[in-house]
C-alpha cells in the first residue's frame, strides 16, 4: 500500500473517532433523547465503508466494484418494486400473476444494466440502456390495468433510469481515475455527511429542517453534516491532486447533494407509507436507506468533474 492509501485510512479512522466522541457526548449531554440506533449501526457502518474502500481501490479489470454496485442496484430495485406492487385487490384476478412477474423483472434489469457497464464503453452502454428504457416504456402501456399505470411508471423511473444511471456513474468515476482515489473521495465525503448529520442532529438539533418530509432531520444536523463533508474533502484533497480549496468546495457540494438524496428517499417513503425500505442491512435499514445519499450525489459529483476538470 502506498502513502496515499495509508493517508485515506488514517483520515477515515480519525473521522470515525471524532464521530464516536460526538456520540458519547450525546449520551452525556442528552441522555434521555432518542438516537440509540447510532450504536446499533456502527458495526455494519464500518464494515460497509471498508468494503467500499476495498472495492474502489481494486483494479477496474477485476470488476469487484462493478459487481458490488450491480448487487446494490438490484437489491435497491427490489425494495422499490416490492413497495410499488399493488397492495389491494385488483379488478381482475387474472392480472395478478402477470403483474407479479412483470414487477419481478425490474431488479434483474437493474442488476444487468449496471453489470454490463464494466464490460462496455460509455457510448455502447448508453445504446443498450436506451433500448431497454424504450422497451419498458412500451411494455408499461401494454401490460397491466390502467389504474396501476402510475406504479409501473414509477418502477421504470427508479429501476431503469435513476438507479442504473447513478450507480454506473460511480463506476465511471473509478475507471477514469484508475487509482480509485477520486471515487473514494466521493464515497467518504458522502459517508461523513450521513454519519455526522445524524450524530450532530441528535446532539444539538432543535429546529426541524423539513418536518413534512423527514421529522427527525434538523437544520443543525444538516449543517453539521455538510461542514464535516467539506472538512473530509479538504483532508482528502491531496489524494486527488486538488488544492485544499477545491477539495473543500467539492466536499461541501457533495454534502449538499447527499442531503437532497436523503430527502428524496424520505419523500418516497412518506408517499409509499414506509418507515424503511427493508431490513436487509439490519439497523441500517434497507439498501436505499443506507445509500440514498450516494445515489444522488454521484451524478452531481460526476458532472462537477466533467465541467471543472
C-alpha positions as CSV (number, residue, x, y, z in Angstrom):
1,X,0.0,0.0,0.0
2,X,1.2,3.5,-0.9
3,X,1.4,6.5,1.4
4,X,-1.9,7.8,-0.1
5,X,-3.7,4.6,0.9
6,X,-2.5,4.9,4.4
7,X,-3.4,8.6,4.4
8,X,-7.0,7.7,3.4
9,X,-7.3,5.0,6.1
10,X,-5.9,7.3,8.8
11,X,-8.3,10.1,7.8
12,X,-11.2,7.7,7.8
13,X,-10.5,6.3,11.2
14,X,-9.7,9.8,12.5
15,X,-13.2,11.0,11.5
16,X,-14.6,7.8,13.0
17,X,-13.1,8.6,16.3
18,X,-14.5,12.1,16.1
19,X,-17.9,10.8,15.4
20,X,-17.6,8.4,18.3
21,X,-16.7,11.2,20.6
22,X,-19.7,13.2,19.5
23,X,-22.0,10.2,20.0
24,X,-20.6,9.7,23.5
25,X,-21.1,13.4,24.2
26,X,-24.7,13.0,23.2
27,X,-25.1,10.2,25.8
28,X,-23.7,12.6,28.5
29,X,-25.4,15.8,27.5
30,X,-28.8,14.5,26.3
31,X,-29.1,11.0,27.8
32,X,-32.9,11.0,27.6
33,X,-33.0,11.9,23.9
34,X,-33.5,9.3,21.2
35,X,-30.9,8.1,18.8
36,X,-29.7,4.8,20.2
37,X,-29.7,3.5,16.7
38,X,-26.3,5.2,16.1
39,X,-24.6,2.5,18.2
40,X,-26.6,-0.3,16.6
41,X,-25.5,1.0,13.2
42,X,-21.8,1.2,14.0
43,X,-20.6,-2.3,13.1
44,X,-22.3,-2.5,9.7
45,X,-21.5,1.1,9.0
46,X,-17.7,0.4,9.4
47,X,-17.9,-2.9,7.5
48,X,-19.8,-1.3,4.6
49,X,-17.4,1.6,4.4
50,X,-14.3,-0.6,4.5
51,X,-15.9,-2.8,1.8
52,X,-16.5,0.2,-0.5
53,X,-12.9,1.4,0.1
54,X,-11.5,-2.0,-0.9
55,X,-13.8,-2.3,-4.0
56,X,-13.0,1.2,-5.1
57,X,-9.3,0.6,-4.8
58,X,-9.5,-2.7,-6.7
59,X,-8.2,-2.7,-10.3
60,X,-11.1,-1.9,-12.7
61,X,-10.3,-5.1,-14.7
62,X,-11.1,-7.2,-11.7
63,X,-14.7,-5.9,-11.8
64,X,-15.1,-6.0,-8.0
65,X,-16.7,-2.6,-7.7
66,X,-18.8,-3.4,-10.8
67,X,-20.2,-6.4,-9.1
68,X,-20.8,-4.6,-5.8
69,X,-22.7,-1.8,-7.5
70,X,-24.8,-4.3,-9.6
71,X,-25.8,-6.1,-6.4
72,X,-26.7,-2.9,-4.6
73,X,-28.6,-1.7,-7.6
74,X,-30.5,-5.0,-7.9
75,X,-31.4,-5.0,-4.2
76,X,-32.5,-1.3,-4.2
77,X,-34.7,-2.0,-7.2
78,X,-36.2,-5.0,-5.4
79,X,-37.0,-2.7,-2.4
80,X,-38.7,-0.2,-4.7
81,X,-40.8,-2.7,-6.7
82,X,-41.8,-4.5,-3.6
83,X,-43.3,-1.3,-2.3
84,X,-44.9,-0.4,-5.6
85,X,-46.6,-3.7,-6.3
86,X,-50.4,-3.4,-6.0
87,X,-51.3,-3.8,-2.3
88,X,-55.1,-4.0,-2.6
89,X,-57.4,-6.3,-4.6
90,X,-57.2,-5.8,-8.4
91,X,-60.3,-5.7,-10.6
92,X,-59.3,-8.8,-12.4
93,X,-57.7,-11.8,-10.6
94,X,-56.3,-12.9,-13.9
95,X,-53.9,-9.9,-13.9
96,X,-52.3,-10.7,-10.5
97,X,-49.7,-13.3,-11.7
98,X,-48.7,-11.4,-14.9
99,X,-48.3,-8.2,-12.9
100,X,-46.2,-10.0,-10.3
101,X,-44.0,-11.5,-13.0
102,X,-43.7,-8.1,-14.7
103,X,-42.5,-6.4,-11.5
104,X,-40.0,-9.2,-10.8
105,X,-38.2,-8.3,-13.9
106,X,-37.1,-4.8,-12.7
107,X,-34.4,-5.9,-10.1
108,X,-32.9,-8.3,-12.8
109,X,-32.8,-5.5,-15.4
110,X,-31.3,-3.0,-12.9
111,X,-28.6,-5.6,-11.9
112,X,-27.9,-6.4,-15.6
113,X,-27.6,-2.8,-16.7
114,X,-25.1,-2.0,-14.0
115,X,-23.2,-5.2,-14.5
116,X,-22.6,-4.8,-18.2
117,X,-21.2,-1.3,-17.7
118,X,-18.0,-2.8,-16.6
119,X,-17.6,-4.6,-19.9
120,X,-18.7,-1.9,-22.4
121,X,-17.6,1.7,-23.2
122,X,-19.9,4.5,-22.2
123,X,-21.4,5.0,-25.7
124,X,-22.2,1.3,-26.2
125,X,-23.7,1.2,-22.7
126,X,-26.0,4.2,-23.4
127,X,-27.2,2.5,-26.5
128,X,-28.1,-0.7,-24.5
129,X,-29.7,1.4,-21.8
130,X,-31.8,3.4,-24.3
131,X,-33.1,0.3,-25.9
132,X,-34.1,-1.2,-22.6
133,X,-35.8,2.0,-21.5
134,X,-37.8,2.3,-24.7
135,X,-38.8,-1.4,-24.4
136,X,-40.2,-0.8,-20.9
137,X,-42.0,2.4,-21.9
138,X,-43.9,0.3,-24.5
139,X,-44.5,-2.6,-22.0
140,X,-45.8,-0.2,-19.4
141,X,-48.6,0.7,-21.8
142,X,-49.4,-2.9,-22.8
143,X,-49.1,-4.7,-19.5
144,X,-51.5,-4.4,-16.6
145,X,-54.5,-2.3,-15.8
146,X,-54.7,1.4,-16.5
147,X,-55.3,2.1,-12.8
148,X,-51.9,0.7,-11.9
149,X,-50.0,2.6,-14.7
150,X,-48.6,5.1,-12.2
151,X,-47.0,2.4,-10.1
152,X,-45.4,0.8,-13.2
153,X,-44.1,4.2,-14.4
154,X,-42.5,4.8,-11.0
155,X,-40.9,1.4,-11.2
156,X,-39.4,2.3,-14.6
157,X,-38.2,5.7,-13.4
158,X,-36.5,4.2,-10.3
159,X,-35.2,0.9,-11.6
160,X,-34.3,1.7,-15.2
161,X,-33.4,5.4,-15.0
162,X,-32.4,6.6,-11.6
163,X,-30.6,3.6,-10.1
164,X,-28.6,2.4,-13.2
165,X,-27.5,5.9,-14.3
166,X,-26.4,6.9,-10.8
167,X,-24.6,3.8,-9.8
168,X,-22.9,3.3,-13.2
169,X,-21.6,6.8,-12.9
170,X,-19.8,5.8,-9.7
171,X,-18.1,3.1,-11.8
172,X,-17.1,5.5,-14.5
173,X,-15.5,7.8,-11.9
174,X,-13.4,4.9,-10.7
175,X,-12.5,3.8,-14.3
176,X,-11.5,7.4,-15.3
177,X,-9.1,7.7,-12.3
178,X,-7.7,4.1,-12.2
179,X,-6.3,4.5,-8.7
180,X,-9.8,4.8,-7.2
181,X,-8.9,7.8,-5.0
182,X,-11.5,10.1,-6.8
183,X,-14.2,7.5,-6.2
184,X,-13.2,7.2,-2.6
185,X,-13.2,10.9,-2.1
186,X,-16.8,10.9,-3.2
187,X,-17.8,7.9,-1.0
188,X,-16.1,9.2,2.2
189,X,-17.5,12.7,1.9
190,X,-21.0,11.3,1.5
191,X,-20.5,8.8,4.3
192,X,-19.1,11.6,6.6
193,X,-22.1,13.8,5.8
194,X,-24.6,11.0,6.6
195,X,-23.0,10.0,9.9
196,X,-22.3,13.5,11.2
197,X,-25.7,14.8,10.2
198,X,-27.4,12.2,12.4
199,X,-25.0,12.5,15.3
200,X,-24.9,16.3,15.4
201,X,-28.6,16.4,14.9
202,X,-29.2,14.2,17.9
203,X,-26.7,16.2,20.0
204,X,-27.5,19.8,19.0
205,X,-30.7,19.6,16.8
206,X,-33.6,21.8,17.8
207,X,-35.0,23.3,14.6
208,X,-36.7,20.9,12.1
209,X,-35.3,21.0,8.6
210,X,-38.4,19.8,6.6
211,X,-40.7,18.3,9.1
212,X,-43.3,17.3,6.5
213,X,-40.7,15.1,4.7
214,X,-38.5,13.9,7.5
215,X,-39.4,14.8,11.1
216,X,-36.1,13.6,12.5
217,X,-33.9,15.9,10.4
218,X,-32.8,19.2,11.9
219,X,-31.2,22.3,10.5
220,X,-28.3,21.9,12.9
221,X,-27.7,18.3,11.8
222,X,-27.9,19.1,8.1
223,X,-25.4,22.0,8.5
224,X,-23.1,19.9,10.7
225,X,-23.1,17.0,8.1
226,X,-22.3,19.4,5.2
227,X,-19.5,21.1,7.1
228,X,-17.9,17.8,8.1
229,X,-18.2,16.7,4.4
230,X,-16.3,19.8,3.5
231,X,-13.6,19.0,6.1
232,X,-13.3,15.5,4.8
233,X,-12.9,16.9,1.3
234,X,-10.2,19.2,2.4
235,X,-8.2,16.4,4.2
236,X,-8.5,14.1,1.1
237,X,-7.7,16.7,-1.4
238,X,-4.1,15.7,-1.7
239,X,-5.0,12.1,-2.8
240,X,-6.8,13.5,-5.8
241,X,-4.2,16.2,-6.7
242,X,-6.6,19.1,-5.8
243,X,-5.9,22.1,-3.7
244,X,-7.4,22.4,-0.2
245,X,-9.9,25.0,-1.6
246,X,-11.0,22.7,-4.4
247,X,-11.3,19.7,-2.1
248,X,-13.3,21.7,0.4
249,X,-15.7,23.0,-2.2
250,X,-16.2,19.6,-3.7
251,X,-16.9,18.2,-0.3
252,X,-19.4,20.8,0.6
253,X,-21.2,20.3,-2.8
254,X,-21.3,16.6,-2.3
255,X,-22.6,17.0,1.2
256,X,-25.5,19.2,-0.2
257,X,-26.2,16.7,-2.9
258,X,-26.2,13.8,-0.4
259,X,-28.7,15.7,1.8
260,X,-31.0,16.1,-1.2
261,X,-30.6,12.4,-2.0
262,X,-31.6,11.5,1.6
263,X,-34.6,13.8,1.4
264,X,-35.6,12.3,-2.0
265,X,-35.7,8.8,-0.4
266,X,-37.7,10.2,2.5
267,X,-40.3,11.6,0.2
268,X,-40.6,8.1,-1.5
269,X,-41.1,6.5,1.9
270,X,-43.7,9.0,3.0
271,X,-45.6,8.6,-0.3
272,X,-45.5,4.8,0.0
273,X,-46.2,4.7,3.7
274,X,-42.9,3.1,4.7
275,X,-40.7,3.6,7.7
276,X,-37.7,2.0,5.9
277,X,-37.4,0.3,2.5
278,X,-36.4,-3.1,4.1
279,X,-34.3,-4.6,6.9
280,X,-31.6,-6.1,4.6
281,X,-28.9,-4.2,6.4
282,X,-30.2,-4.6,10.0
283,X,-30.1,-1.4,12.0
284,X,-29.1,0.4,8.8
285,X,-32.5,-0.4,7.2
286,X,-32.6,-1.2,3.6
287,X,-30.1,-0.6,0.8
288,X,-31.9,2.6,-0.2
289,X,-31.9,3.8,3.4
290,X,-28.2,3.4,3.5
291,X,-27.1,4.5,0.1
292,X,-29.8,7.1,-0.8
293,X,-27.3,10.0,-0.4
294,X,-24.6,8.4,-2.5
295,X,-27.1,7.5,-5.3
296,X,-27.9,11.2,-5.9
297,X,-24.5,12.7,-5.0
298,X,-22.7,10.5,-7.6
299,X,-24.1,12.0,-10.8
300,X,-23.7,15.5,-9.3
301,X,-20.1,14.9,-8.5
302,X,-19.5,13.4,-11.9
303,X,-21.0,16.5,-13.6
304,X,-18.7,18.7,-11.5
305,X,-15.7,16.6,-12.6
306,X,-16.7,16.9,-16.3
307,X,-17.3,20.7,-16.1
308,X,-14.4,21.7,-13.8
309,X,-11.7,19.3,-14.9
